[in-house]
Amino acid sequence: MEAIVSLGLPLAQSCDGVTLCGFCRVRVLEGDENLTPQGDEEKKIQRSLGAGDDERLACCARIEGPVILTTSYW
């Protein structure tokens, strides 16, 4: 989330990045291996949203290398 916001790119959110709302969901197009693994809270929200395997919550995923992300709502 911090990387997206710091670049001035639009990202939906309503819980200020505390893993509650799931609005910051992004689709990982490339570089999934360069994101930190999902934690229990992120997995719980992803299940409730019916998120795909290629989706992550921006507030939870930490970038550790090159990634390409997009959102379905912009």
GISULJO-V768139 format. One record per pair of residues at least 6 apart in sequence whose ideal C-beta (glycine too) atoms are under 7 Angstrom apart, sorted by the first residue. I is the first residue (numbers start at 1). J is the second residue. If there is no record, write none. Layout:
[[I/J] [I/J]]
This chain:
[[1/11] [1/17] [1/24] [1/58] [1/59] [3/63] [4/11] [4/58] [5/11] [10/74] [11/24] [11/58] [12/23] [12/24] [12/73] [13/21] [13/23] [13/24] [14/21] [14/23] [15/21] [17/59] [19/41] [19/42] [19/45] [19/57] [19/59] [19/60] [22/45] [22/49] [22/57] [24/57] [24/58] [24/59] [25/49] [25/51] [25/55] [25/57] [26/55] [26/56] [26/58] [26/69] [26/70] [26/71] [27/54] [27/55] [27/69] [27/70] [27/71] [27/72] [28/35] [28/54] [28/56] [28/67] [28/69] [29/68] [29/69] [29/70] [30/67] [30/68] [31/65] [31/66] [31/67] [31/68] [34/63] [34/64] [34/65] [34/66] [34/67] [35/56] [35/61] [35/62] [35/63] [35/64] [35/67] [36/61] [36/62] [36/64] [38/60] [39/60] [42/57] [42/60] [45/57] [46/55]]
